[in-house]
């Protein structure tokens, strides 16, 4: 799941730049030419985003549900607190030895749409719906010039 946009290295776009629209996170730049760039959407099977629940700060790793790219799963690292439906999920911007987030913190990603207590207890996960309409992308913005270190 990726799209091509009509800006590239001529406008300062680099690989790994985050891409957003007016609603939220769209994806990340995976390749650039002088005047275009390829963007892997957050629903792409290769995508993973360090994320957190905005209100509580519960952190986890968000990735697409296998077989259902419209369904994003937030796997918690560890939490005693439960997450409720309707809560906003934003980028966390953290890194570990095994995972590096290319996104700055606090970009809106999506909303919790399913958060059964049983699933949270058994699998430590909730289901997220992206805020951005990834099937109907008209205008996006590339966040350029960020820190790479």
C-alpha positions as CSV (number, residue, x, y, z in Angstrom):
1,X,0.0,0.0,0.0
2,X,1.9,3.0,-1.3
3,X,1.3,6.1,-3.3
4,X,3.4,8.4,-5.4
5,X,3.4,12.2,-4.7
6,X,4.5,15.0,-7.0
7,X,7.3,16.4,-4.9
8,X,10.8,15.1,-4.6
9,X,14.4,15.8,-3.7
10,X,14.2,19.1,-5.6
11,X,11.8,20.3,-2.9
12,X,14.0,18.9,-0.1
13,X,12.1,15.6,0.4
14,X,14.3,12.7,1.7
15,X,13.7,9.1,2.4
16,X,12.1,8.5,5.8
17,X,10.4,11.9,5.9
18,X,7.0,11.6,7.6
19,X,3.9,12.4,5.5
20,X,0.7,13.8,6.9
21,X,-2.5,15.4,5.7
22,X,-5.0,17.7,7.5
23,X,-6.4,14.7,9.4
24,X,-3.4,12.8,10.6
25,X,-0.4,10.6,9.8
26,X,-0.4,9.1,6.3
27,X,3.0,7.4,6.0
28,X,6.6,7.7,5.3
29,X,8.8,8.5,2.2
30,X,10.5,5.3,1.0
31,X,12.1,6.5,-2.3
32,X,12.7,9.9,-4.0
33,X,13.5,11.2,-7.4
34,X,14.0,14.9,-8.4
35,X,10.3,15.6,-8.7
36,X,8.4,12.7,-7.1
37,X,8.4,10.5,-4.0
38,X,7.0,7.1,-3.0
39,X,5.1,7.0,0.3
40,X,4.5,3.8,2.2
41,X,1.1,4.3,3.9
42,X,0.7,3.4,7.6
43,X,-1.5,0.5,6.5
44,X,1.3,-1.0,4.5
45,X,2.3,-4.5,5.8
46,X,5.9,-3.2,6.3
47,X,4.8,-0.3,8.4
48,X,5.2,0.0,12.2
49,X,4.8,3.1,14.2
50,X,5.7,3.8,17.9
51,X,2.5,5.2,19.2
52,X,0.8,6.2,22.5
53,X,-2.7,6.9,23.8
54,X,-2.8,10.7,23.9
55,X,-4.7,11.0,27.2
56,X,-2.9,8.4,29.2
57,X,0.5,8.1,27.6
58,X,0.2,4.2,27.3
59,X,2.7,3.3,24.7
60,X,2.9,0.6,22.1
61,X,3.7,-0.4,18.6
62,X,1.1,0.1,15.9
63,X,1.0,-2.1,12.8
64,X,-1.6,-3.2,10.3
65,X,-3.8,-6.2,11.0
66,X,-2.7,-9.1,8.8
67,X,-5.3,-9.5,6.1
68,X,-7.2,-6.3,6.9
69,X,-5.2,-3.2,6.1
70,X,-7.9,-0.9,7.2
71,X,-7.6,-2.2,10.8
72,X,-4.5,-1.0,12.7
73,X,-3.5,-2.8,15.8
74,X,-1.8,-1.1,18.8
75,X,0.2,-3.7,20.8
76,X,1.0,-2.4,24.2
77,X,4.4,-2.8,25.7
78,X,3.1,-3.2,29.2
79,X,0.2,-1.5,30.9
80,X,-2.0,-2.0,33.9
81,X,-4.5,0.5,32.6
82,X,-7.2,-0.2,30.1
83,X,-7.8,1.8,27.0
84,X,-11.3,2.9,26.0
85,X,-13.0,3.4,22.7
86,X,-12.8,6.8,21.1
87,X,-9.4,7.7,22.5
88,X,-6.9,9.5,20.3
89,X,-3.7,7.7,19.3
90,X,-0.6,9.8,18.4
91,X,3.0,9.0,17.5
92,X,5.3,8.4,20.4
93,X,8.6,9.1,18.7
94,X,10.6,6.6,20.8
95,X,13.3,4.2,19.8
96,X,14.6,1.0,21.2
97,X,17.5,-1.3,20.2
98,X,15.2,-3.3,17.9
99,X,12.8,-0.5,16.7
100,X,13.5,3.0,15.5
101,X,10.6,5.4,14.9
102,X,11.0,7.8,12.0
103,X,8.2,9.9,13.3
104,X,8.3,12.9,15.6
105,X,6.1,12.7,18.7
106,X,2.4,13.7,18.9
107,X,1.3,13.4,15.3
108,X,-2.3,12.3,15.3
109,X,-2.7,8.7,13.9
110,X,-6.1,7.4,14.7
111,X,-8.9,6.6,17.1
112,X,-9.5,3.5,19.2
113,X,-12.5,1.8,17.6
114,X,-12.5,-1.5,19.4
115,X,-11.1,-2.1,22.9
116,X,-12.5,-5.2,24.5
117,X,-11.2,-5.9,28.0
118,X,-10.8,-9.5,27.1
119,X,-8.6,-8.8,24.1
120,X,-6.6,-6.3,26.1
121,X,-6.0,-8.8,28.9
122,X,-5.2,-11.7,26.6
123,X,-3.3,-10.0,23.8
124,X,-2.5,-6.5,25.1
125,X,-3.9,-4.8,22.0
126,X,-6.7,-2.5,20.7
127,X,-7.9,-1.7,17.2
128,X,-7.3,1.7,15.7
129,X,-9.0,3.5,12.7
130,X,-6.7,5.9,10.9
131,X,-7.9,9.6,11.0
132,X,-6.6,10.2,7.5
133,X,-8.7,8.7,4.7
134,X,-6.0,6.7,3.1
135,X,-8.1,5.6,0.1
136,X,-8.8,9.1,-0.9
137,X,-5.6,11.1,-0.5
138,X,-5.9,14.5,-2.2
139,X,-3.4,16.8,-0.5
140,X,-0.6,15.7,1.7
141,X,2.4,17.4,3.4
142,X,5.9,16.1,3.8
143,X,7.6,17.0,7.0
144,X,11.1,17.7,5.8
145,X,14.3,18.7,7.5
146,X,13.8,16.7,10.7
147,X,16.5,15.2,12.8
148,X,17.9,12.0,11.5
149,X,19.9,11.1,14.6
